């Protein structure tokens, strides 16, 4: 499945924002708190997610 812009509405394509100073990164430098509940994941490269749902 791909994300395509709505050409009829003149929507521009979504492009990634690259950081040329740090081309390879991880989430170890992310330091913020969330008020959303956090859930552990199963079989994922992401260990936890903050979600708006309980499922």
mmCIF file as Biopython writes it, N, C-alpha, C and O atoms, coordinates in Angstrom:
data_model
#
loop_
_atom_site.group_PDB
_atom_site.id
_atom_site.type_symbol
_atom_site.label_atom_id
_atom_site.label_alt_id
_atom_site.label_comp_id
_atom_site.label_asym_id
_atom_site.label_entity_id
_atom_site.label_seq_id
_atom_site.pdbx_PDB_ins_code
_atom_site.Cartn_x
_atom_site.Cartn_y
_atom_site.Cartn_z
_atom_site.occupancy
_atom_site.B_iso_or_equiv
_atom_site.auth_seq_id
_atom_site.auth_asym_id
_atom_site.pdbx_PDB_model_num
ATOM 1   N N  . UNK A ? 1  ? 0.840  -1.176 0.000  1.0 0.0 1  A 1 
ATOM 2   C CA . UNK A ? 1  ? 0.000  0.000  0.000  1.0 0.0 1  A 1 
ATOM 3   C C  . UNK A ? 1  ? 0.886  1.240  0.000  1.0 0.0 1  A 1 
ATOM 4   O O  . UNK A ? 1  ? 1.888  1.283  0.713  1.0 0.0 1  A 1 
ATOM 5   N N  . UNK A ? 2  ? 0.536  2.220  -0.770 1.0 0.0 2  A 1 
ATOM 6   C CA . UNK A ? 2  ? 1.303  3.448  -0.874 1.0 0.0 2  A 1 
ATOM 7   C C  . UNK A ? 2  ? 0.431  4.634  -0.507 1.0 0.0 2  A 1 
ATOM 8   O O  . UNK A ? 2  ? -0.795 4.572  -0.599 1.0 0.0 2  A 1 
ATOM 9   N N  . UNK A ? 3  ? 1.069  5.702  -0.094 1.0 0.0 3  A 1 
ATOM 10  C CA . UNK A ? 3  ? 0.360  6.948  0.170  1.0 0.0 3  A 1 
ATOM 11  C C  . UNK A ? 3  ? 0.525  7.823  -1.057 1.0 0.0 3  A 1 
ATOM 12  O O  . UNK A ? 3  ? 1.643  8.164  -1.444 1.0 0.0 3  A 1 
ATOM 13  N N  . UNK A ? 4  ? -0.579 8.177  -1.657 1.0 0.0 4  A 1 
ATOM 14  C CA . UNK A ? 4  ? -0.560 9.011  -2.851 1.0 0.0 4  A 1 
ATOM 15  C C  . UNK A ? 4  ? -1.255 10.333 -2.555 1.0 0.0 4  A 1 
ATOM 16  O O  . UNK A ? 4  ? -2.266 10.352 -1.852 1.0 0.0 4  A 1 
ATOM 17  N N  . UNK A ? 5  ? -0.729 11.445 -3.081 1.0 0.0 5  A 1 
ATOM 18  C CA . UNK A ? 5  ? -1.399 12.736 -2.883 1.0 0.0 5  A 1 
ATOM 19  C C  . UNK A ? 5  ? -2.676 12.804 -3.705 1.0 0.0 5  A 1 
ATOM 20  O O  . UNK A ? 5  ? -2.814 12.113 -4.715 1.0 0.0 5  A 1 
ATOM 21  N N  . UNK A ? 6  ? -3.603 13.636 -3.268 1.0 0.0 6  A 1 
ATOM 22  C CA . UNK A ? 6  ? -4.837 13.865 -4.012 1.0 0.0 6  A 1 
ATOM 23  C C  . UNK A ? 6  ? -4.527 14.889 -5.105 1.0 0.0 6  A 1 
ATOM 24  O O  . UNK A ? 6  ? -4.606 16.097 -4.880 1.0 0.0 6  A 1 
ATOM 25  N N  . UNK A ? 7  ? -4.174 14.392 -6.284 1.0 0.0 7  A 1 
ATOM 26  C CA . UNK A ? 7  ? -3.799 15.269 -7.397 1.0 0.0 7  A 1 
ATOM 27  C C  . UNK A ? 7  ? -4.941 16.192 -7.813 1.0 0.0 7  A 1 
ATOM 28  O O  . UNK A ? 7  ? -4.706 17.328 -8.225 1.0 0.0 7  A 1 
ATOM 29  N N  . UNK A ? 8  ? -6.165 15.707 -7.708 1.0 0.0 8  A 1 
ATOM 30  C CA . UNK A ? 8  ? -7.317 16.516 -8.111 1.0 0.0 8  A 1 
ATOM 31  C C  . UNK A ? 8  ? -7.462 17.744 -7.214 1.0 0.0 8  A 1 
ATOM 32  O O  . UNK A ? 8  ? -7.936 18.787 -7.666 1.0 0.0 8  A 1 
ATOM 33  N N  . UNK A ? 9  ? -7.058 17.630 -5.951 1.0 0.0 9  A 1 
ATOM 34  C CA . UNK A ? 9  ? -7.152 18.748 -5.016 1.0 0.0 9  A 1 
ATOM 35  C C  . UNK A ? 9  ? -5.860 19.562 -4.976 1.0 0.0 9  A 1 
ATOM 36  O O  . UNK A ? 9  ? -5.759 20.531 -4.224 1.0 0.0 9  A 1 
ATOM 37  N N  . UNK A ? 10 ? -4.863 19.168 -5.791 1.0 0.0 10 A 1 
ATOM 38  C CA . UNK A ? 10 ? -3.603 19.900 -5.813 1.0 0.0 10 A 1 
ATOM 39  C C  . UNK A ? 10 ? -2.709 19.620 -4.622 1.0 0.0 10 A 1 
ATOM 40  O O  . UNK A ? 10 ? -1.834 20.420 -4.292 1.0 0.0 10 A 1 
ATOM 41  N N  . UNK A ? 11 ? -2.927 18.485 -3.978 1.0 0.0 11 A 1 
ATOM 42  C CA . UNK A ? 11 ? -2.143 18.138 -2.791 1.0 0.0 11 A 1 
ATOM 43  C C  . UNK A ? 11 ? -0.723 17.739 -3.196 1.0 0.0 11 A 1 
ATOM 44  O O  . UNK A ? 11 ? -0.558 16.914 -4.094 1.0 0.0 11 A 1 
ATOM 45  N N  . UNK A ? 12 ? 0.312  18.306 -2.556 1.0 0.0 12 A 1 
ATOM 46  C CA . UNK A ? 12 ? 1.689  17.935 -2.905 1.0 0.0 12 A 1 
ATOM 47  C C  . UNK A ? 12 ? 2.049  16.562 -2.326 1.0 0.0 12 A 1 
ATOM 48  O O  . UNK A ? 12 ? 1.432  16.125 -1.354 1.0 0.0 12 A 1 
ATOM 49  N N  . UNK A ? 13 ? 3.034  15.882 -2.909 1.0 0.0 13 A 1 
ATOM 50  C CA . UNK A ? 13 ? 3.439  14.578 -2.369 1.0 0.0 13 A 1 
ATOM 51  C C  . UNK A ? 13 ? 4.131  14.733 -1.018 1.0 0.0 13 A 1 
ATOM 52  O O  . UNK A ? 13 ? 4.718  15.776 -0.730 1.0 0.0 13 A 1 
ATOM 53  N N  . UNK A ? 14 ? 4.059  13.686 -0.191 1.0 0.0 14 A 1 
ATOM 54  C CA . UNK A ? 14 ? 4.764  13.663 1.092  1.0 0.0 14 A 1 
ATOM 55  C C  . UNK A ? 14 ? 6.192  13.199 0.840  1.0 0.0 14 A 1 
ATOM 56  O O  . UNK A ? 14 ? 6.410  12.142 0.249  1.0 0.0 14 A 1 
ATOM 57  N N  . UNK A ? 15 ? 7.152  13.978 1.283  1.0 0.0 15 A 1 
ATOM 58  C CA . UNK A ? 15 ? 8.557  13.633 1.095  1.0 0.0 15 A 1 
ATOM 59  C C  . UNK A ? 15 ? 9.238  13.514 2.450  1.0 0.0 15 A 1 
ATOM 60  O O  . UNK A ? 15 ? 8.905  14.257 3.373  1.0 0.0 15 A 1 
ATOM 61  N N  . UNK A ? 16 ? 10.192 12.588 2.585  1.0 0.0 16 A 1 
ATOM 62  C CA . UNK A ? 16 ? 10.893 12.451 3.870  1.0 0.0 16 A 1 
ATOM 63  C C  . UNK A ? 16 ? 11.782 13.657 4.135  1.0 0.0 16 A 1 
ATOM 64  O O  . UNK A ? 16 ? 12.302 14.276 3.207  1.0 0.0 16 A 1 
ATOM 65  N N  . UNK A ? 17 ? 11.951 13.982 5.409  1.0 0.0 17 A 1 
ATOM 66  C CA . UNK A ? 17 ? 12.876 15.036 5.815  1.0 0.0 17 A 1 
ATOM 67  C C  . UNK A ? 17 ? 14.151 14.360 6.297  1.0 0.0 17 A 1 
ATOM 68  O O  . UNK A ? 17 ? 14.154 13.673 7.319  1.0 0.0 17 A 1 
ATOM 69  N N  . UNK A ? 18 ? 15.226 14.560 5.559  1.0 0.0 18 A 1 
ATOM 70  C CA . UNK A ? 18 ? 16.481 13.901 5.871  1.0 0.0 18 A 1 
ATOM 71  C C  . UNK A ? 18 ? 17.400 14.839 6.642  1.0 0.0 18 A 1 
ATOM 72  O O  . UNK A ? 18 ? 17.448 16.040 6.374  1.0 0.0 18 A 1 
ATOM 73  N N  . UNK A ? 19 ? 18.118 14.284 7.592  1.0 0.0 19 A 1 
ATOM 74  C CA . UNK A ? 19 ? 19.097 15.041 8.361  1.0 0.0 19 A 1 
ATOM 75  C C  . UNK A ? 19 ? 20.477 14.659 7.833  1.0 0.0 19 A 1 
ATOM 76  O O  . UNK A ? 19 ? 20.991 13.588 8.158  1.0 0.0 19 A 1 
ATOM 77  N N  . UNK A ? 20 ? 21.072 15.520 7.029  1.0 0.0 20 A 1 
ATOM 78  C CA . UNK A ? 20 ? 22.370 15.209 6.411  1.0 0.0 20 A 1 
ATOM 79  C C  . UNK A ? 20 ? 23.492 15.148 7.441  1.0 0.0 20 A 1 
ATOM 80  O O  . UNK A ? 20 ? 24.504 14.488 7.204  1.0 0.0 20 A 1 
ATOM 81  N N  . UNK A ? 21 ? 23.337 15.820 8.579  1.0 0.0 21 A 1 
ATOM 82  C CA . UNK A ? 21 ? 24.370 15.803 9.613  1.0 0.0 21 A 1 
ATOM 83  C C  . UNK A ? 21 ? 24.353 14.516 10.422 1.0 0.0 21 A 1 
ATOM 84  O O  . UNK A ? 21 ? 25.353 14.158 11.044 1.0 0.0 21 A 1 
ATOM 85  N N  . UNK A ? 22 ? 23.241 13.831 10.418 1.0 0.0 22 A 1 
ATOM 86  C CA . UNK A ? 22 ? 23.107 12.592 11.178 1.0 0.0 22 A 1 
ATOM 87  C C  . UNK A ? 22 ? 22.267 11.609 10.353 1.0 0.0 22 A 1 
ATOM 88  O O  . UNK A ? 22 ? 21.097 11.385 10.663 1.0 0.0 22 A 1 
ATOM 89  N N  . UNK A ? 23 ? 22.858 11.021 9.306  1.0 0.0 23 A 1 
ATOM 90  C CA . UNK A ? 23 ? 22.087 10.179 8.397  1.0 0.0 23 A 1 
ATOM 91  C C  . UNK A ? 23 ? 21.581 8.880  9.021  1.0 0.0 23 A 1 
ATOM 92  O O  . UNK A ? 23 ? 20.560 8.346  8.587  1.0 0.0 23 A 1 
ATOM 93  N N  . UNK A ? 24 ? 22.280 8.366  10.030 1.0 0.0 24 A 1 
ATOM 94  C CA . UNK A ? 24 ? 21.838 7.144  10.706 1.0 0.0 24 A 1 
ATOM 95  C C  . UNK A ? 24 ? 21.572 7.513  12.155 1.0 0.0 24 A 1 
ATOM 96  O O  . UNK A ? 24 ? 22.438 8.073  12.828 1.0 0.0 24 A 1 
ATOM 97  N N  . UNK A ? 25 ? 20.393 7.204  12.628 1.0 0.0 25 A 1 
ATOM 98  C CA . UNK A ? 25 ? 20.025 7.596  13.987 1.0 0.0 25 A 1 
ATOM 99  C C  . UNK A ? 25 ? 19.201 6.502  14.642 1.0 0.0 25 A 1 
ATOM 100 O O  . UNK A ? 25 ? 18.810 5.525  14.003 1.0 0.0 25 A 1 
ATOM 101 N N  . UNK A ? 26 ? 18.948 6.687  15.918 1.0 0.0 26 A 1 
ATOM 102 C CA . UNK A ? 26 ? 18.063 5.789  16.652 1.0 0.0 26 A 1 
ATOM 103 C C  . UNK A ? 26 ? 17.238 6.628  17.615 1.0 0.0 26 A 1 
ATOM 104 O O  . UNK A ? 26 ? 17.357 7.853  17.637 1.0 0.0 26 A 1 
ATOM 105 N N  . UNK A ? 27 ? 16.426 5.989  18.387 1.0 0.0 27 A 1 
ATOM 106 C CA . UNK A ? 27 ? 15.529 6.718  19.286 1.0 0.0 27 A 1 
ATOM 107 C C  . UNK A ? 27 ? 16.135 6.937  20.672 1.0 0.0 27 A 1 
ATOM 108 O O  . UNK A ? 27 ? 15.438 7.401  21.575 1.0 0.0 27 A 1 
ATOM 109 N N  . UNK A ? 28 ? 17.419 6.612  20.861 1.0 0.0 28 A 1 
ATOM 110 C CA . UNK A ? 28 ? 18.027 6.777  22.181 1.0 0.0 28 A 1 
ATOM 111 C C  . UNK A ? 28 ? 18.125 8.250  22.584 1.0 0.0 28 A 1 
ATOM 112 O O  . UNK A ? 28 ? 18.212 8.561  23.772 1.0 0.0 28 A 1 
ATOM 113 N N  . UNK A ? 29 ? 18.110 9.147  21.614 1.0 0.0 29 A 1 
ATOM 114 C CA . UNK A ? 29 ? 18.193 10.566 21.927 1.0 0.0 29 A 1 
ATOM 115 C C  . UNK A ? 29 ? 16.851 11.228 22.132 1.0 0.0 29 A 1 
ATOM 116 O O  . UNK A ? 29 ? 16.792 12.431 22.389 1.0 0.0 29 A 1 
ATOM 117 N N  . UNK A ? 30 ? 15.780 10.479 22.026 1.0 0.0 30 A 1 
ATOM 118 C CA . UNK A ? 30 ? 14.448 11.036 22.218 1.0 0.0 30 A 1 
ATOM 119 C C  . UNK A ? 30 ? 14.175 11.104 23.716 1.0 0.0 30 A 1 
ATOM 120 O O  . UNK A ? 30 ? 14.208 10.087 24.410 1.0 0.0 30 A 1 
ATOM 121 N N  . UNK A ? 31 ? 13.906 12.302 24.205 1.0 0.0 31 A 1 
ATOM 122 C CA . UNK A ? 31 ? 13.694 12.474 25.639 1.0 0.0 31 A 1 
ATOM 123 C C  . UNK A ? 31 ? 12.499 13.390 25.858 1.0 0.0 31 A 1 
ATOM 124 O O  . UNK A ? 31 ? 12.656 14.606 25.965 1.0 0.0 31 A 1 
ATOM 125 N N  . UNK A ? 32 ? 11.329 12.820 25.923 1.0 0.0 32 A 1 
ATOM 126 C CA . UNK A ? 32 ? 10.132 13.592 26.213 1.0 0.0 32 A 1 
ATOM 127 C C  . UNK A ? 32 ? 9.122  12.685 26.894 1.0 0.0 32 A 1 
ATOM 128 O O  . UNK A ? 32 ? 9.229  11.461 26.833 1.0 0.0 32 A 1 
ATOM 129 N N  . UNK A ? 33 ? 8.169  13.281 27.525 1.0 0.0 33 A 1 
ATOM 130 C CA . UNK A ? 33 ? 7.123  12.520 28.217 1.0 0.0 33 A 1 
ATOM 131 C C  . UNK A ? 33 ? 5.818  12.669 27.462 1.0 0.0 33 A 1 
ATOM 132 O O  . UNK A ? 33 ? 5.597  13.657 26.762 1.0 0.0 33 A 1 
ATOM 133 N N  . UNK A ? 34 ? 4.959  11.676 27.614 1.0 0.0 34 A 1 
ATOM 134 C CA . UNK A ? 34 ? 3.643  11.718 26.996 1.0 0.0 34 A 1 
ATOM 135 C C  . UNK A ? 34 ? 2.591  11.419 28.048 1.0 0.0 34 A 1 
ATOM 136 O O  . UNK A ? 34 ? 2.847  10.675 28.994 1.0 0.0 34 A 1 
ATOM 137 N N  . UNK A ? 35 ? 1.421  11.991 27.888 1.0 0.0 35 A 1 
ATOM 138 C CA . UNK A ? 35 ? 0.325  11.707 28.804 1.0 0.0 35 A 1 
ATOM 139 C C  . UNK A ? 35 ? -0.534 10.560 28.281 1.0 0.0 35 A 1 
ATOM 140 O O  . UNK A ? 35 ? -1.452 10.096 28.958 1.0 0.0 35 A 1 
ATOM 141 N N  . UNK A ? 36 ? -0.226 10.111 27.071 1.0 0.0 36 A 1 
ATOM 142 C CA . UNK A ? 36 ? -0.964 8.990  26.489 1.0 0.0 36 A 1 
ATOM 143 C C  . UNK A ? 36 ? -0.460 7.693  27.096 1.0 0.0 36 A 1 
ATOM 144 O O  . UNK A ? 36 ? 0.706  7.602  27.480 1.0 0.0 36 A 1 
ATOM 145 N N  . UNK A ? 37 ? -1.326 6.683  27.189 1.0 0.0 37 A 1 
ATOM 146 C CA . UNK A ? 37 ? -0.865 5.398  27.713 1.0 0.0 37 A 1 
ATOM 147 C C  . UNK A ? 37 ? 0.128  4.759  26.741 1.0 0.0 37 A 1 
ATOM 148 O O  . UNK A ? 37 ? -0.036 4.858  25.525 1.0 0.0 37 A 1 
ATOM 149 N N  . UNK A ? 38 ? 1.156  4.103  27.281 1.0 0.0 38 A 1 
ATOM 150 C CA . UNK A ? 38 ? 2.159  3.425  26.462 1.0 0.0 38 A 1 
ATOM 151 C C  . UNK A ? 38 ? 1.921  1.925  26.502 1.0 0.0 38 A 1 
ATOM 152 O O  . UNK A ? 38 ? 1.600  1.360  27.548 1.0 0.0 38 A 1 
ATOM 153 N N  . UNK A ? 39 ? 2.083  1.289  25.348 1.0 0.0 39 A 1 
ATOM 154 C CA . UNK A ? 39 ? 1.852  -0.140 25.222 1.0 0.0 39 A 1 
ATOM 155 C C  . UNK A ? 39 ? 3.091  -0.814 24.646 1.0 0.0 39 A 1 
ATOM 156 O O  . UNK A ? 39 ? 3.703  -0.301 23.709 1.0 0.0 39 A 1 
ATOM 157 N N  . UNK A ? 40 ? 3.455  -1.951 25.201 1.0 0.0 40 A 1 
ATOM 158 C CA . UNK A ? 40 ? 4.553  -2.745 24.653 1.0 0.0 40 A 1 
ATOM 159 C C  . UNK A ? 40 ? 4.061  -3.403 23.363 1.0 0.0 40 A 1 
ATOM 160 O O  . UNK A ? 40 ? 2.888  -3.758 23.244 1.0 0.0 40 A 1 
ATOM 161 N N  . UNK A ? 41 ? 4.962  -3.559 22.412 1.0 0.0 41 A 1 
ATOM 162 C CA . UNK A ? 41 ? 4.600  -4.188 21.148 1.0 0.0 41 A 1 
ATOM 163 C C  . UNK A ? 41 ? 5.115  -5.616 21.105 1.0 0.0 41 A 1 
ATOM 164 O O  . UNK A ? 41 ? 5.959  -6.010 21.909 1.0 0.0 41 A 1 
ATOM 165 N N  . UNK A ? 42 ? 4.599  -6.381 20.161 1.0 0.0 42 A 1 
ATOM 166 C CA . UNK A ? 42 ? 5.011  -7.767 19.953 1.0 0.0 42 A 1 
ATOM 167 C C  . UNK A ? 42 ? 5.493  -7.898 18.516 1.0 0.0 42 A 1 
ATOM 168 O O  . UNK A ? 42 ? 4.827  -7.436 17.589 1.0 0.0 42 A 1 
ATOM 169 N N  . UNK A ? 43 ? 6.638  -8.522 18.331 1.0 0.0 43 A 1 
ATOM 170 C CA . UNK A ? 43 ? 7.207  -8.749 16.997 1.0 0.0 43 A 1 
ATOM 171 C C  . UNK A ? 43 ? 7.333  -7.454 16.207 1.0 0.0 43 A 1 
ATOM 172 O O  . UNK A ? 43 ? 6.843  -7.354 15.082 1.0 0.0 43 A 1 
ATOM 173 N N  . UNK A ? 44 ? 7.983  -6.477 16.793 1.0 0.0 44 A 1 
ATOM 174 C CA . UNK A ? 44 ? 8.143  -5.183 16.154 1.0 0.0 44 A 1 
ATOM 175 C C  . UNK A ? 44 ? 9.526  -4.627 16.480 1.0 0.0 44 A 1 
ATOM 176 O O  . UNK A ? 44 ? 10.102 -4.960 17.516 1.0 0.0 44 A 1 
ATOM 177 N N  . UNK A ? 45 ? 10.056 -3.790 15.606 1.0 0.0 45 A 1 
ATOM 178 C CA . UNK A ? 45 ? 11.328 -3.141 15.882 1.0 0.0 45 A 1 
ATOM 179 C C  . UNK A ? 45 ? 11.153 -1.960 16.834 1.0 0.0 45 A 1 
ATOM 180 O O  . UNK A ? 45 ? 12.135 -1.353 17.262 1.0 0.0 45 A 1 
ATOM 181 N N  . UNK A ? 46 ? 9.909  -1.638 17.163 1.0 0.0 46 A 1 
ATOM 182 C CA . UNK A ? 46 ? 9.592  -0.584 18.129 1.0 0.0 46 A 1 
ATOM 183 C C  . UNK A ? 46 ? 9.167  -1.261 19.416 1.0 0.0 46 A 1 
ATOM 184 O O  . UNK A ? 46 ? 8.277  -2.111 19.399 1.0 0.0 46 A 1 
ATOM 185 N N  . UNK A ? 47 ? 9.785  -0.901 20.537 1.0 0.0 47 A 1 
ATOM 186 C CA . UNK A ? 47 ? 9.493  -1.601 21.779 1.0 0.0 47 A 1 
ATOM 187 C C  . UNK A ? 47 ? 8.175  -1.178 22.428 1.0 0.0 47 A 1 
ATOM 188 O O  . UNK A ? 47 ? 7.460  -2.011 22.985 1.0 0.0 47 A 1 
ATOM 189 N N  . UNK A ? 48 ? 7.854  0.125  22.357 1.0 0.0 48 A 1 
ATOM 190 C CA . UNK A ? 48 ? 6.623  0.657  22.967 1.0 0.0 48 A 1 
ATOM 191 C C  . UNK A ? 48 ? 6.033  1.721  22.063 1.0 0.0 48 A 1 
ATOM 192 O O  . UNK A ? 48 ? 6.746  2.373  21.301 1.0 0.0 48 A 1 
ATOM 193 N N  . UNK A ? 49 ? 4.713  1.891  22.156 1.0 0.0 49 A 1 
ATOM 194 C CA . UNK A ? 49 ? 4.042  2.956  21.407 1.0 0.0 49 A 1 
ATOM 195 C C  . UNK A ? 49 ? 3.113  3.702  22.342 1.0 0.0 49 A 1 
ATOM 196 O O  . UNK A ? 49 ? 2.526  3.121  23.255 1.0 0.0 49 A 1 
ATOM 197 N N  . UNK A ? 50 ? 2.988  4.993  22.102 1.0 0.0 50 A 1 
ATOM 198 C CA . UNK A ? 50 ? 1.984  5.799  22.805 1.0 0.0 50 A 1 
ATOM 199 C C  . UNK A ? 50 ? 0.778  5.862  21.890 1.0 0.0 50 A 1 
ATOM 200 O O  . UNK A ? 50 ? 0.877  6.319  20.752 1.0 0.0 50 A 1 
ATOM 201 N N  . UNK A ? 51 ? -0.358 5.404  22.384 1.0 0.0 51 A 1 
ATOM 202 C CA . UNK A ? 51 ? -1.515 5.267  21.510 1.0 0.0 51 A 1 
ATOM 203 C C  . UNK A ? 51 ? -2.764 5.879  22.112 1.0 0.0 51 A 1 
ATOM 204 O O  . UNK A ? 51 ? -2.853 6.097  23.320 1.0 0.0 51 A 1 
ATOM 205 N N  . UNK A ? 52 ? -3.732 6.155  21.240 1.0 0.0 52 A 1 
ATOM 206 C CA . UNK A ? 52 ? -5.032 6.690  21.652 1.0 0.0 52 A 1 
ATOM 207 C C  . UNK A ? 52 ? -6.042 5.569  21.859 1.0 0.0 52 A 1 
ATOM 208 O O  . UNK A ? 52 ? -7.238 5.835  21.978 1.0 0.0 52 A 1 
ATOM 209 N N  . UNK A ? 53 ? -5.591 4.344  21.903 1.0 0.0 53 A 1 
ATOM 210 C CA . UNK A ? 53 ? -6.490 3.202  21.995 1.0 0.0 53 A 1 
ATOM 211 C C  . UNK A ? 53 ? -5.943 2.189  22.997 1.0 0.0 53 A 1 
ATOM 212 O O  . UNK A ? 53 ? -4.767 2.250  23.357 1.0 0.0 53 A 1 
ATOM 213 N N  . UNK A ? 54 ? -6.757 1.290  23.435 1.0 0.0 54 A 1 
ATOM 214 C CA . UNK A ? 54 ? -6.329 0.234  24.353 1.0 0.0 54 A 1 
ATOM 215 C C  . UNK A ? 54 ? -6.101 -1.087 23.646 1.0 0.0 54 A 1 
ATOM 216 O O  . UNK A ? 54 ? -5.912 -2.113 24.300 1.0 0.0 54 A 1 
ATOM 217 N N  . UNK A ? 55 ? -6.116 -1.079 22.324 1.0 0.0 55 A 1 
ATOM 218 C CA . UNK A ? 55 ? -5.929 -2.335 21.598 1.0 0.0 55 A 1 
ATOM 219 C C  . UNK A ? 55 ? -4.650 -2.325 20.778 1.0 0.0 55 A 1 
ATOM 220 O O  . UNK A ? 55 ? -4.341 -3.308 20.105 1.0 0.0 55 A 1 
#
